[in-house]
Amino acid sequence: MPNSIIIAIVVLLAIVVIFYVASMVLRKKTEDRIIALEERKEDLFDLPVQEEIDAVKKLHLVGQSQTIFREWNQKWIDLSSNSFADLENHIFEAEQLNDSFRFVRARASVDASESQIELMEEDVQSIREGISELTKQETINSSKIQDSLDLYQTLRAEITDNADRYGVALGELEAQLDNIETEFNQFVDLNSTGDPIEASEVLETAEEHTIALGAIAERIPAIVEDMTVKYPKQLEELAQGYQEFLAQDFKLPESVKVEERLQEVRDDLKQTSIFVENFELDRADAQLEQIQLNLDGLYEIFEAEYKARRDVAKNASIIKDYIAHTRANNKNLLLEIDHVSQAYVLTGNEMGMIRGYQEQLEQLEAGAYELLDVIQENAQPYSLLGKEVDTIISTLDDIEKNQLKISNDLQDLRKQEKAAQDAADTFDREIRILKRYVEKRNLPGLPQVYLDKFFATSERVQTLFKELNKVKVNIDGVNHLVDVTTEDLSNLKDATDELVDKARLAEDLMQYANRYKTTNEAIAKSIARAYQLFERDRNYAASYEEISVALDAVEPGASERISNVYHNTKMTPDYR
């Protein structure tokens, strides 16, 4: 037998073996999937779904709960009757196809079966959850009802035991309690006949109504207390007080309508009662706030009149004496002004002001006597009379304050004159000290600018003496001269310091520069120019500038060093 045939036979046998092995592997895999499907089907079928449905049937559900239950029950019937049988057929078909080595169709059938069982598992899970929810709701209703009933019973007992605290709202509170009780009865009926879901909704509504009514009931007693006790009591107090007010012959401003305002409060209390009866508690609170404002306003009116009466009685008794006192002050001031004006020039129009006060006092006195007659007749409200009395007192206070200021200013003239005289003496003494100080410096002469400043300051001091020696001293002019002279003398002292310092330093620098005179022609020339400026021109500042620049050129910093030594050892002048 040729080798080629042998090889072909071997290859063919190998192909057959490989195909057989592959077929067996595929068959085994599909078989394993079918077995897994069988197990999932059995597990799903063994779930106690029917027992759970039978347990819910015993609850005798009705209404919405019954409708939901029927939907889940029908879904389970369809699933157990049709879907399981259909799944069984698909699994059986897959087994037959797999045993006959039709692996592709078998695999497709297994895929379809797996998809189908997944849907069935989801449906069963939904059915069990729905059934469980119905059972759970029934359990929740059974446990929740007691808490809700306790809340309701506590509220009813509170309202019943304290009925007088709720006033006009009691009827509506009891009606609402009856409505809530009806809702609880409705819940019991629904729950007992097997409709836990709808019963739960009714129970939740009843509980919400109980809580809301409790919140309303909690607010009502305080409102009723204010409406029936607090404000009526204040209203009665005000009404009685008003009668006593009239009996004591008090008057009120025309704009104050007490009777109308009292009636407005009574009407507001009636309106508040209506709000409370209708459970409009926010509006009732707002109405009570307005009532409080009205009552407080009336109290303030009466208190203001009583206080005004006391103030008027107190202040009216002093008006006459106060006017007389102020007029006496005016008279004394006129004499004082006449006396002072003989020695001083008065520039503040003091005489005109005092005469103006005299006219003002005459007008005040006439008005005050008329006002006192009105007060005596008790013809106007004390609050208005008090304002007029206060105006008179305030005007008298202002006049007296101004009188006191004028008197103090007049008395202060002598002090100011004495201070100016002392200042003039001081100025004169310091001028002489300055003159002696400059003379002792033994300078060749003084610059004209300095002399002009010195003589101008001296003349200013003499002018001050002349003003002080006049028969009638003008203190304002004298004080101005003191200020100007003080500034002039300060400037003269500064100028003296500058003059003496520059002269002394110019001499020191020229003396120091002499050491370079024979060896440095520029220094020699500079010394000559500085000496000429010093001796002939008496320009000590220019002399210092000339020699300091030249000296620093040959010995940098020399002029500053010498200047520092001078200022550090310089004695303080007598005029400082």
C-alpha positions as CSV (number, residue, x, y, z in Angstrom):
1,M,0.0,0.0,0.0
2,P,1.5,3.3,-1.0
3,N,2.6,5.7,1.7
4,S,0.3,8.4,0.5
5,I,-2.8,6.3,1.1
6,I,-1.6,5.4,4.5
7,I,-1.0,9.1,5.3
8,A,-4.5,10.0,4.0
9,I,-6.1,7.3,6.2
10,V,-4.2,8.5,9.3
11,V,-5.2,12.1,8.6
12,L,-8.8,11.1,8.1
13,L,-8.8,9.1,11.3
14,A,-7.3,12.0,13.2
15,I,-10.0,14.3,11.8
16,V,-12.7,11.9,12.9
17,V,-11.2,11.6,16.4
18,I,-10.9,15.4,16.7
19,F,-14.5,15.9,15.5
20,Y,-15.7,13.3,18.0
21,V,-13.8,14.8,20.9
22,A,-15.0,18.3,20.0
23,S,-18.6,17.1,19.7
24,M,-18.4,15.4,23.1
25,V,-16.9,18.6,24.7
26,L,-19.7,20.7,23.2
27,R,-22.3,18.2,24.2
28,K,-20.9,18.2,27.8
29,K,-21.0,22.0,28.1
30,T,-24.5,22.2,26.8
31,E,-25.6,19.4,29.1
32,D,-24.1,21.2,32.1
33,R,-26.0,24.4,31.2
34,I,-29.2,22.3,30.9
35,I,-28.6,20.7,34.3
36,A,-28.1,24.2,35.8
37,L,-31.3,25.3,34.2
38,E,-33.1,22.4,35.8
39,E,-31.7,23.3,39.2
40,R,-32.8,27.0,38.8
41,K,-36.2,25.9,37.7
42,E,-36.6,23.6,40.7
43,D,-35.4,26.3,43.1
44,L,-37.8,28.8,41.6
45,F,-40.7,26.3,41.8
46,D,-39.9,25.4,45.4
47,L,-40.2,29.0,46.6
48,P,-43.2,29.4,49.0
49,V,-45.0,31.9,46.8
50,Q,-48.3,30.1,47.0
51,E,-48.1,29.9,50.8
52,E,-47.4,33.6,51.0
53,I,-50.4,34.3,48.7
54,D,-52.6,32.1,50.7
55,A,-51.6,33.9,53.9
56,V,-52.6,37.3,52.4
57,K,-55.9,35.8,51.3
58,K,-56.8,35.2,54.9
59,L,-56.6,39.0,55.5
60,H,-59.8,39.5,53.4
61,L,-58.4,42.5,51.6
62,V,-60.7,45.0,50.0
63,G,-60.5,48.2,48.0
64,Q,-57.1,49.3,46.8
65,S,-55.3,46.6,48.7
66,Q,-57.6,43.9,47.1
67,T,-56.9,45.3,43.6
68,I,-53.2,45.2,44.2
69,F,-53.4,41.7,45.6
70,R,-55.4,40.4,42.7
71,E,-52.8,41.8,40.3
72,W,-50.0,39.9,42.0
73,N,-52.1,36.7,42.4
74,Q,-53.0,36.7,38.7
75,K,-49.4,37.2,37.8
76,W,-48.4,34.2,39.9
77,I,-51.1,32.1,38.4
78,D,-49.9,33.0,34.9
79,L,-46.4,32.3,35.9
80,S,-47.0,28.9,37.6
81,S,-49.5,27.7,35.0
82,N,-47.9,28.8,31.8
83,S,-44.4,30.0,32.2
84,F,-43.1,26.9,34.1
85,A,-44.6,24.5,31.5
86,D,-43.2,26.5,28.7
87,L,-39.8,26.6,30.4
88,E,-40.0,22.8,30.8
89,N,-40.7,22.3,27.1
90,H,-37.7,24.5,26.2
91,I,-35.4,22.5,28.5
92,F,-36.7,19.2,27.1
93,E,-36.2,20.4,23.6
94,A,-32.6,21.5,24.4
95,E,-31.9,18.0,25.8
96,Q,-33.2,16.3,22.7
97,L,-31.2,18.5,20.4
98,N,-28.0,18.1,22.5
99,D,-28.4,14.2,22.5
100,S,-28.8,14.3,18.7
101,F,-25.6,16.3,18.3
102,R,-27.4,19.3,16.9
103,F,-25.3,21.6,19.1
104,V,-26.0,24.9,17.5
105,R,-29.8,24.6,17.9
106,A,-29.3,23.1,21.3
107,R,-27.2,26.1,22.4
108,A,-29.8,28.5,21.0
109,S,-32.5,26.7,22.9
110,V,-30.5,26.9,26.1
111,D,-29.9,30.6,25.6
112,A,-33.6,31.2,25.2
113,S,-34.4,29.1,28.3
114,E,-31.8,31.1,30.4
115,S,-33.3,34.4,29.3
116,Q,-36.8,33.1,30.1
117,I,-35.9,31.9,33.6
118,E,-34.2,35.2,34.3
119,L,-37.5,37.0,33.5
120,M,-39.4,34.4,35.6
121,E,-37.0,34.9,38.6
122,E,-37.6,38.7,38.3
123,D,-41.3,38.3,38.2
124,V,-41.4,36.0,41.2
125,Q,-39.2,38.4,43.1
126,S,-41.7,41.3,42.3
127,I,-44.6,39.1,43.3
128,R,-43.1,38.2,46.6
129,E,-42.1,41.8,47.4
130,G,-45.6,43.1,46.5
131,I,-47.2,40.5,48.7
132,S,-44.7,41.3,51.5
133,E,-45.5,45.0,51.3
134,L,-49.3,44.3,51.8
135,T,-48.5,42.2,54.8
136,K,-46.0,44.7,56.1
137,Q,-48.5,47.6,55.7
138,E,-51.0,45.6,57.8
139,T,-48.5,45.1,60.5
140,I,-47.5,48.9,60.5
141,N,-51.1,49.9,60.7
142,S,-51.7,47.7,63.7
143,S,-48.7,49.1,65.6
144,K,-49.2,52.7,64.5
145,I,-52.8,53.0,65.4
146,Q,-52.2,53.0,69.2
147,D,-49.7,55.8,69.1
148,S,-52.0,57.9,66.9
149,L,-55.0,57.1,69.2
150,D,-53.0,58.0,72.3
151,L,-52.1,61.4,70.7
152,Y,-55.7,62.0,69.8
153,Q,-57.0,61.0,73.3
154,T,-54.4,63.2,75.0
155,L,-55.5,66.2,73.0
156,R,-59.2,65.6,73.6
157,A,-58.6,65.2,77.3
158,E,-56.6,68.4,77.4
159,I,-59.3,70.4,75.6
160,T,-62.2,68.8,77.6
161,D,-60.5,69.3,81.0
162,N,-59.6,72.9,80.3
163,A,-62.6,74.0,78.2
164,D,-62.7,77.4,79.8
165,R,-59.2,78.3,78.6
166,Y,-60.3,78.0,74.9
167,G,-63.2,80.4,75.0
168,V,-65.0,81.0,71.7
169,A,-62.7,78.5,70.0
170,L,-64.0,75.5,72.1
171,G,-66.9,74.7,69.7
172,E,-64.7,74.6,66.6
173,L,-62.1,72.6,68.5
174,E,-64.7,70.0,69.5
175,A,-66.0,69.9,65.9
176,Q,-62.5,69.2,64.6
177,L,-62.0,66.5,67.3
178,D,-65.1,64.8,66.1
179,N,-63.9,65.0,62.5
180,I,-60.6,63.4,63.5
181,E,-62.5,60.7,65.4
182,T,-64.5,59.9,62.3
183,E,-61.2,59.5,60.4
184,F,-60.0,57.1,63.0
185,N,-63.2,55.1,62.8
186,Q,-62.8,55.1,59.0
187,F,-59.3,53.7,59.4
188,V,-60.5,50.9,61.7
189,D,-63.2,49.9,59.2
190,L,-60.7,49.8,56.3
191,N,-58.1,48.0,58.3
192,S,-60.5,45.4,59.7
193,T,-62.0,44.7,56.3
194,G,-58.6,44.1,54.8
195,D,-57.5,47.3,53.0
196,P,-54.3,48.2,54.8
197,I,-53.0,50.6,52.2
198,E,-56.0,52.9,52.0
199,A,-56.3,52.5,55.8
200,S,-52.7,53.7,56.2
201,E,-53.5,56.8,54.1
202,V,-56.5,57.5,56.3
203,L,-54.5,57.0,59.5
204,E,-51.7,59.3,58.3
205,T,-54.3,62.0,57.5
206,A,-55.9,61.6,60.9
207,E,-52.6,61.8,62.6
208,E,-51.6,65.0,60.6
209,H,-54.9,66.6,61.6
210,T,-54.4,65.7,65.2
211,I,-50.9,67.3,65.3
212,A,-52.1,70.4,63.4
213,L,-55.1,70.8,65.8
214,G,-52.8,70.3,68.8
215,A,-50.5,73.1,67.5
216,I,-53.6,75.4,67.1
217,A,-54.9,74.4,70.6
218,E,-51.6,75.2,72.1
219,R,-51.7,78.8,70.9
220,I,-55.3,79.5,71.7
221,P,-55.2,79.8,75.6
222,A,-52.7,82.7,75.6
223,I,-54.7,84.6,73.0
224,V,-58.0,84.0,74.9
225,E,-56.3,85.1,78.1
226,D,-55.2,88.4,76.4
227,M,-58.5,88.8,74.7
228,T,-60.8,88.1,77.7
229,V,-58.7,89.1,80.7
230,K,-55.6,91.2,80.1
231,Y,-56.8,93.8,77.6
232,P,-60.4,94.1,78.9
233,K,-58.9,94.8,82.3
234,Q,-56.6,97.5,80.9
235,L,-59.6,98.9,78.9
236,E,-61.6,99.1,82.1
237,E,-58.7,100.8,83.9
238,L,-58.3,103.4,81.1
239,A,-62.1,104.0,81.0
240,Q,-62.1,104.6,84.8
241,G,-59.0,106.6,84.6
242,Y,-60.5,108.8,81.9
243,Q,-63.5,109.6,84.1
244,E,-61.2,110.5,87.0
245,F,-59.2,112.5,84.6
246,L,-62.3,114.5,83.6
247,A,-63.4,114.8,87.2
248,Q,-60.1,116.5,88.1
249,D,-60.8,119.0,85.4
250,F,-58.0,117.9,83.1
251,K,-58.1,119.0,79.5
252,L,-56.9,117.1,76.5
253,P,-55.8,118.3,73.0
254,E,-58.6,118.4,70.5
255,S,-56.9,115.8,68.4
256,V,-57.1,113.2,71.2
257,K,-60.4,111.4,70.9
258,V,-60.3,109.1,74.0
259,E,-63.9,107.7,73.7
260,E,-63.3,106.9,70.0
261,R,-60.1,105.1,70.8
262,L,-61.6,103.2,73.6
263,Q,-64.4,102.1,71.4
264,E,-61.9,101.2,68.7
265,V,-60.2,98.8,71.2
266,R,-63.6,97.2,72.1
267,D,-64.3,96.7,68.3
268,D,-60.9,95.2,67.9
269,L,-61.5,92.8,70.7
270,K,-64.7,91.6,69.1
271,Q,-62.9,91.1,65.8
272,T,-60.2,89.2,67.6
273,S,-62.8,86.9,69.0
274,I,-64.1,86.2,65.5
275,F,-60.6,85.4,64.3
276,V,-60.0,83.0,67.2
277,E,-63.4,81.3,66.6
278,N,-62.3,80.8,62.9
279,F,-58.8,79.6,63.9
280,E,-57.3,82.6,62.2
281,L,-54.7,82.9,64.9
282,D,-52.1,84.9,63.0
283,R,-54.7,87.6,62.3
284,A,-55.7,87.4,66.0
285,D,-52.1,87.9,67.1
286,A,-51.8,90.9,64.8
287,Q,-55.0,92.4,66.1
288,L,-53.9,92.0,69.7
289,E,-50.6,93.8,68.9
290,Q,-52.6,96.7,67.4
291,I,-54.8,96.7,70.6
292,Q,-51.7,96.9,72.7
293,L,-50.4,99.8,70.7
294,N,-53.7,101.7,71.1
295,L,-53.8,101.0,74.9
296,D,-50.2,102.0,75.4
297,G,-50.9,105.2,73.4
298,L,-53.8,106.1,75.7
299,Y,-51.7,105.3,78.8
300,E,-48.9,107.6,77.5
301,I,-51.4,110.4,76.8
302,F,-52.7,110.3,80.4
303,E,-49.2,110.0,81.9
304,A,-48.0,112.9,79.8
305,E,-50.8,115.1,81.0
306,Y,-50.3,114.2,84.6
307,K,-46.5,114.8,84.3
308,A,-47.2,118.1,82.4
309,R,-49.4,119.2,85.3
310,R,-46.7,118.6,87.8
311,D,-44.1,120.3,85.6
312,V,-46.3,123.3,85.0
313,A,-47.1,123.7,88.7
314,K,-43.4,123.5,89.5
315,N,-42.1,125.9,86.7
316,A,-45.0,128.4,86.7
317,S,-44.2,129.3,90.3
318,I,-40.6,130.3,89.4
319,I,-41.3,132.3,86.2
320,K,-42.0,135.6,87.9
321,D,-39.0,135.3,90.2
322,Y,-36.8,134.2,87.3
323,I,-37.9,137.2,85.2
324,A,-37.2,139.5,88.0
325,H,-33.8,137.9,88.6
326,T,-32.9,138.2,84.9
327,R,-34.0,141.9,84.8
328,A,-31.9,142.6,87.9
329,N,-28.9,141.0,86.2
330,N,-29.6,143.2,83.2
331,K,-29.7,146.3,85.3
332,N,-26.4,145.4,87.1
333,L,-24.8,144.7,83.8
334,L,-25.7,148.1,82.4
335,L,-24.0,149.7,85.4
336,E,-21.0,147.5,85.1
337,I,-20.7,148.2,81.3
338,D,-20.9,152.0,82.0
339,H,-18.2,151.6,84.6
340,V,-15.9,149.4,82.5
341,S,-16.3,151.5,79.4
342,Q,-14.6,154.4,81.2
343,A,-11.3,152.5,81.2
344,Y,-11.7,150.2,78.2
345,V,-12.9,150.3,74.6
346,L,-15.7,147.8,74.4
347,T,-15.9,146.2,70.9
348,G,-18.4,143.5,71.5
349,N,-21.6,145.6,71.3
350,E,-22.3,144.7,75.0
351,M,-24.5,147.7,75.5
352,G,-26.7,146.8,72.5
353,M,-27.0,143.2,73.6
354,I,-28.1,144.2,77.1
355,R,-30.7,146.6,75.8
356,G,-31.9,143.8,73.5
357,Y,-32.3,141.5,76.4
358,Q,-34.2,144.3,78.2
359,E,-36.8,144.4,75.4
360,Q,-37.0,140.6,75.2
361,L,-37.6,140.4,78.9
362,E,-40.4,143.0,78.7
363,Q,-42.1,140.8,76.0
364,L,-41.5,137.6,78.0
365,E,-43.0,139.2,81.1
366,A,-46.1,140.2,79.3
367,G,-46.5,136.8,77.7
368,A,-45.7,135.0,81.0
369,Y,-48.4,136.9,82.9
370,E,-51.0,136.0,80.2
371,L,-49.8,132.4,80.4
372,L,-50.1,132.3,84.2
373,D,-53.7,133.6,83.9
374,V,-54.5,130.8,81.5
375,I,-52.9,128.2,83.8
376,Q,-54.9,129.6,86.7
377,E,-58.1,129.3,84.7
378,N,-57.2,125.7,83.8
379,A,-58.5,126.3,80.3
380,Q,-56.0,124.4,78.2
381,P,-54.3,121.0,78.3
382,Y,-51.3,121.0,80.5
383,S,-49.2,119.4,77.8
384,L,-49.7,122.5,75.6
385,L,-49.2,124.9,78.6
386,G,-46.1,123.0,79.6
387,K,-44.5,123.6,76.2
388,E,-45.1,127.3,76.5
389,V,-43.8,127.4,80.1
390,D,-40.7,125.4,78.9
391,T,-40.2,127.9,76.1
392,I,-40.2,130.8,78.5
393,I,-37.8,129.0,80.9
394,S,-35.5,128.1,78.1
395,T,-35.4,131.7,76.8
396,L,-34.6,133.0,80.3
397,D,-31.9,130.3,80.6
398,D,-30.3,131.6,77.3
399,I,-30.5,135.2,78.4
400,E,-28.9,134.4,81.8
401,K,-26.2,132.4,80.1
402,N,-25.4,135.3,77.8
403,Q,-25.5,137.8,80.7
404,L,-23.1,135.7,82.6
405,K,-20.7,135.5,79.6
406,I,-20.8,139.3,79.2
407,S,-20.1,139.8,82.9
408,N,-17.2,137.3,82.8
409,D,-15.8,139.0,79.7
410,L,-16.0,142.4,81.4
411,Q,-14.3,141.1,84.5
412,D,-11.7,139.4,82.3
413,L,-10.6,142.8,80.8
414,R,-8.6,143.7,83.8
415,K,-6.9,140.3,83.8
416,Q,-6.1,140.7,80.1
417,E,-4.7,144.2,80.7
418,K,-2.5,142.9,83.4
419,A,-1.2,140.0,81.3
420,A,-0.5,142.4,78.4
421,Q,1.4,144.8,80.8
422,D,3.5,141.8,82.0
423,A,4.2,140.8,78.5
424,A,5.2,144.4,77.5
425,D,7.6,144.5,80.5
426,T,9.1,141.1,79.5
427,F,9.5,142.3,75.9
428,D,11.3,145.5,77.0
429,R,13.6,143.5,79.3
430,E,14.5,141.0,76.5
431,I,15.2,143.8,74.0
432,R,17.8,145.2,76.5
433,I,19.3,141.8,77.1
434,L,19.6,141.3,73.3
435,K,21.3,144.6,72.9
436,R,23.9,144.0,75.6
437,Y,24.5,140.5,74.3
438,V,25.3,141.8,70.8
439,E,27.5,144.7,72.2
440,K,29.6,142.2,74.2
441,R,30.5,140.4,71.0
442,N,32.7,143.4,70.0
443,L,31.7,143.1,66.3
444,P,32.9,145.8,63.9
445,G,29.3,146.8,63.3
446,L,25.9,145.4,62.6
447,P,24.2,144.7,59.2
448,Q,21.5,147.1,58.3
449,V,19.0,144.3,57.9
450,Y,19.5,143.2,61.5
451,L,19.4,146.9,62.7
452,D,16.1,147.4,60.9
453,K,14.6,144.3,62.6
454,F,15.9,145.3,66.0
455,F,14.5,148.8,65.8
456,A,11.2,147.6,64.4
457,T,10.8,145.2,67.3
458,S,11.8,147.9,69.8
459,E,9.3,150.3,68.3
460,R,6.6,147.6,68.4
461,V,7.2,147.2,72.2
462,Q,7.0,151.0,72.7
463,T,3.7,151.1,70.8
464,L,2.4,148.4,73.1
465,F,3.3,150.5,76.1
466,K,1.6,153.5,74.6
467,E,-1.6,151.5,74.0
468,L,-1.6,150.3,77.6
469,N,-1.1,153.9,78.9
470,K,-4.1,155.3,77.1
471,V,-7.1,156.5,79.2
472,K,-9.3,153.9,77.5
473,V,-7.5,150.7,76.6
474,N,-8.6,148.7,73.6
475,I,-7.9,145.2,74.8
476,D,-8.5,143.6,71.4
477,G,-5.8,145.9,69.9
478,V,-3.5,145.3,72.8
479,N,-3.8,141.5,72.5
480,H,-3.1,141.8,68.8
481,L,0.0,143.8,69.5
482,V,1.1,141.2,72.1
483,D,0.8,138.4,69.6
484,V,2.6,140.4,66.8
485,T,5.4,141.5,69.2
486,T,5.9,137.9,70.5
487,E,6.4,136.8,66.9
488,D,8.7,139.7,66.1
489,L,10.8,139.1,69.2
490,S,11.1,135.4,68.4
491,N,12.4,136.3,64.9
492,L,14.8,138.8,66.3
493,K,16.3,136.2,68.7
494,D,16.7,133.8,65.7
495,A,18.4,136.6,63.7
496,T,20.7,137.4,66.7
497,D,21.7,133.7,66.9
498,E,22.4,133.6,63.2
499,L,24.4,136.9,63.3
500,V,26.6,136.0,66.3
501,D,27.2,132.4,65.2
502,K,28.3,133.3,61.7
503,A,30.6,136.1,62.9
504,R,32.2,133.8,65.5
505,L,32.6,130.9,63.1
506,A,34.0,133.3,60.3
507,E,36.7,134.4,62.8
508,D,37.5,130.8,63.9
509,L,37.8,129.6,60.3
510,M,40.0,132.5,59.2
511,Q,42.3,131.9,62.2
512,Y,42.5,128.2,61.3
513,A,43.1,128.9,57.6
514,N,46.1,131.1,58.4
515,R,48.2,127.8,58.6
516,Y,47.7,127.4,54.8
517,K,48.2,131.1,54.0
518,T,51.9,131.0,53.1
519,T,51.7,127.8,51.1
520,N,48.4,128.2,49.3
521,E,47.7,131.4,47.3
522,A,44.0,130.6,46.9
523,I,43.6,130.3,50.7
524,A,45.5,133.6,51.1
525,K,43.2,135.4,48.7
526,S,40.1,133.8,50.3
527,I,41.2,135.0,53.8
528,A,41.6,138.5,52.4
529,R,38.1,138.5,50.9
530,A,36.6,137.0,54.0
531,Y,38.3,139.6,56.2
532,Q,37.0,142.4,53.9
533,L,33.5,141.1,54.1
534,F,33.8,140.8,57.9
535,E,35.4,144.2,58.7
536,R,34.2,146.5,56.1
537,D,30.9,145.1,54.8
538,R,29.8,143.6,58.1
539,N,28.4,140.7,56.1
540,Y,29.3,137.9,58.5
541,A,27.3,135.2,56.8
542,A,29.1,136.0,53.4
543,S,32.5,136.0,55.2
544,Y,31.8,132.6,56.7
545,E,30.6,131.2,53.4
546,E,33.8,132.5,51.6
547,I,36.3,131.1,54.1
548,S,34.5,127.8,54.7
549,V,34.4,126.9,50.9
550,A,38.1,127.8,50.5
551,L,39.1,125.8,53.6
552,D,37.1,122.7,52.7
553,A,38.9,122.8,49.3
554,V,42.3,122.2,50.9
555,E,41.1,120.3,54.0
556,P,37.7,118.6,53.3
557,G,35.3,118.6,56.3
558,A,37.4,121.2,58.3
559,S,34.6,123.8,58.4
560,E,32.0,121.3,59.6
561,R,34.3,120.0,62.3
562,I,35.1,123.5,63.6
563,S,31.4,124.4,63.4
564,N,30.4,121.3,65.5
565,V,33.0,122.1,68.1
566,Y,31.6,125.7,68.4
567,H,28.0,124.7,68.7
568,N,28.8,121.9,71.2
569,T,30.7,124.3,73.5
570,K,28.6,127.4,72.9
571,M,26.9,128.9,76.1
572,T,23.2,129.5,76.0
573,P,22.5,133.2,75.5
574,D,20.8,135.1,78.3
575,Y,17.8,135.9,76.1
576,R,16.9,132.2,75.6
